Every structure is written in C-alpha cells, then in structure tokens.
Amino acid sequence: MSTIYGYARVSTAGQNLTTQRQLLRQYDADIKLVEDKSTGRNKDREGLTKLMDTLQAGDTVVITRIDRIARNVKDLLLIAEELENKGVTFVILDLKGDRVNTSTPMGKFMITVLGAVAELEINTLDEKRKAGMQLAKEAGKHIGRKADLTPEDPSVKEAIRKYQEGKIPVTLICEQHNINRMKFYRLLKRHGITKE
C-alpha cells in the first residue's frame, strides 16, 4: 500500500511549521507529516533522513516549496534522483500540485531550473543581508542584539563602583543589584572596566 508523506522544515527554532502543515494537509487529509527544525545547510536533517529510509516504491513525497527539502541544486538533484530510484513520486505544491517526473529529461530540466532559482534567491537574500549589516556598521550602528546592561543604568553604575573598589566579591555585587554575573563580566570586558 502506498503512503503519502509530507515533508516540512523550518530553518530556525523560532520559526513554526503551521503554514506548511496546513498546505500539506490540504493536499491530503491523511498525509503522514515528517518535520525538521534545522538549517538547510546543515546536513543533519533527522526527519528527512528517516523519511528517505522509510520510503518504498509507490509512495509519494509532498513538499510546499523546493527550499524546504534542499538548499542548493546539487542537494536537490541528489534527493530527486534517490526518490526516482526508489520509485517514489515527488510533488511540489508551489507548482500547483503538479508532479515532477524526474525520470524524464523535461522533469530533470525543470527541477534543475527550479532548484537553481531557489538557490539564487537564498544567495541573493544572504548578500542583501550582509550588505545591509555592513552599511549599518559603517554608519556606526550596533549590529546584533541590544546589550542587556549599560554603564548608564544607575544600578549598574553602583555595581561597577563596588567592583572597582574590590572589597565585595562579584557574585555578591550581582546579587545585591539583581544583575546576571556573566552579563556583568561581559559589560566590564566590553567597556574595558578594571579594578582600581
């Protein structure tokens, strides 16, 4: 008996799979979902690995978009070839549910072009992000998460003063001012603050 599997993946733990799950269930209400929460560049995709080991001839693998299963053309072609060798149908919902028959020259061509477009899109977004970060750095803007502690905060100022006196251990200073000890050490290092 053939089985329909839906593969969903998000790149970070902060993202969620809800939209992909809905689209896959719209394709088939009884679809068996296989999910991963990892980056596509990371080869450790446990869900995909288990899925590939489980597949049998006549099964179907459904994905919402190409970039959910592969991050580059080479990876996509390897996966598509493995699916083809197993006799598994490959469906990409972005193509309005059309099946991609990778055993035909046209199917191979189509998946290669679509994979190349997906890879180009990812690389272009990466380049834009890096360029934006570089411009922000050049403009003197802070890149990354905002610092939790600042020397201007009155409580932190007092903690720094006590630290510089050197009479009270850092652990006690941090407890007195309700400051995370590691964050306090990072603040001291970042601003070059030492004991007097």
Buried (B, 14 or more C-beta within 10 A) or exposed (E): EEBBBBBBBBBEEEEEBEEBBEBBEEBBEEBBBBBBBBBBEEEEBEBBEEBBEEBEEEBBBBBBBBBBBBBBBEBBBEBBBEBBEBEBBBBBBBBEEEEBBBEEEEBBEBBBEBBBEBBEEBEEEEEEEEEEEEEEEEEEEEEEEEEEBEBEBEEBEEBBEBBEEEEEEBEEBBEEBEBEEEBBEBBBEEEEEEEE
